[in-house]
Amino acid sequence: MNIILSILIAILTIFALKTKNKQQISGLGDRRFLIAITCAIFPYLDYSFTFLSKPIELAYHNTFLSSIILTPVYALGLTAFFNTVFGNKVDAKFLFPSILGTMLVVLFFNLLGTTELALFYPFSDIKFSFNILHSFNLILFLILTSGVIMTAVSKTSRRDAARVSLVIVAIFLLAVFSFAIKARFAASDYAKALNLEITETHVLAQPLSVFNWRLMLMTKDGKIHDSFITLRDKPLEFKNDGRTNRVAQLYRPSKKAVWRIYRQVNPNYKKQFDVIVNRYGDNQVMRNTLRYSILKDAINYQQYRCLRFKDLRTEGIRKSLKGNTLFCQNPKTKDFKVLYGTKETYEDITKLF
């Protein structure tokens, strides 16, 4: 979820959670905007890991700061902080539920997006995502922006304005969820038509329109069936924007969709792949990293011979190494390395494995 959307959601939530309490109404006032922004930004603090080493980023990004188990602890900390800053303006017993509720709602919206979160960290490193909202959804942005403006202007009825706005947001989310179900039905129809034995079905929200979806079907025979569909009768068209139109044309009605079929493991490297699975198969970081990837080929990198995995979600990126993960072995010393592709180079993430 985009940080701007998270801030807007947090503002509406913290006002919607106001209670009929004189101390709260007269005490905090516009300070609630500051509290909401802090609650929204808090999970994004782990983006600072991108300035550190790649192993730290992969190990901790979207983990402990996005944990539903640790969120009450963070809410207590923020409550204590703001209670100290504002002094006797508000009682902590009224402030804590608002902060906790706001943080949980922001976490829920982030879970609806394409970013995967380790929701039950530290007990589990498995990352989840519902993938029903693209990172930035224009319609949702307009609804939230309108709601925040009404909330800011209507000083005497801010709680009601915020609650009405969140109800509209909930209706929009239900509509988007219904689109996700329709996209999943399209994937099911395709699988039935070809008698495919499906092991996993991924329905991923896409940019440009809430009607655009990407379908990725993992089959029992080790293949990935991949397609871009639109739930509209025909693709979107944008005037005077050739690049956006080219992207829009990727999404076709389900009956006219183009499906690409990939082998998850190139047969030429099956033995080497089995060695990797035996060595790293239980590693959750590996599973999270390679969830949408295929074993594409083998390459030489420095003095190593490497198997290259490619994340299909980055398949169209030509001038970047993002989406590439290398599992390498030195033919002479037999030592292993795992390398993660960035924009310009590969970074060693061996210590994670």
WODACOR-V484290 format. One record per backbone hydrogen bond with DSSP energy under -1.0 kcal/mol. CO is the residue of the C=O (numbers start at 1). NH is the residue of the N-H. Records with the same first field share a line. If there is no record, write none. Layout:
CO=NH ; NH
//
This chain:
2=6
3=7
4=8
5=9
6=10
7=11
8=12
9=13
10=14
11=15
12=16
13=17
15=18
19=21
21=25
22=26
23=27
24=28
28=31
29=32
30=33
31=35
32=36
33=37
34=38
35=39
36=40
37=41
38=42
41=44
42=45
44=47
45=48
46=49
47=50
48=51
49=52
53=57
54=58
55=59
56=60
57=61
60=63
62=118
63=66
67=71
70=74
71=75
72=76
73=77
74=78
75=79
76=80
77=81
78=82
79=83
80=84
81=85
82=86
86=89
91=94 ; 95
92=96
95=99
96=100
97=101
98=102
99=103
100=104
101=105
102=106
103=107
104=108
105=109
106=110
107=111
108=112
111=130
112=132 ; 133
113=131
117=119 ; 128
118=121
119=68
120=123
128=117
131=205
135=2
137=141
138=142
139=143
140=144
141=145
142=146
143=147
144=148
145=149
146=150
147=151
148=152
149=153
150=154
153=155
157=161
158=162
159=163
160=164
161=165
162=166
163=167
164=168
165=169
166=170
167=171
168=172
169=173
170=174
171=175
172=176
173=177
174=178
175=179
176=180
177=181
178=182
179=183
180=184
181=185
182=186
183=187
184=188
185=189
186=190
187=191
188=192
189=193
190=194
191=196
197=220
200=218
202=216
204=214
207=209
209=212
211=231
212=206
213=229
214=204
215=227
216=202
217=225
218=199 ; 200
219=222
222=264
223=219
224=262
225=217
226=260
227=215
228=252
229=213
238=241
241=245
242=246
243=247
244=248
245=249
247=250
248=251
252=230
253=256
260=226
262=224
264=295
266=269
267=270
269=273
270=274
271=275
272=276
273=277
274=278
275=279
276=280
277=281
280=283
283=287
284=288
285=289
286=290
290=293
292=312
294=296 ; 310
297=308
299=306
301=304
304=301
305=329
306=299
307=327
308=296 ; 297
309=325
310=294
311=314
312=315
314=317
321=324
323=311
324=341
325=309
326=339
327=307
328=337
329=305
330=334
335=330
337=328
338=349
339=326
340=347
342=321
345=342
347=340
349=352
350=353
//
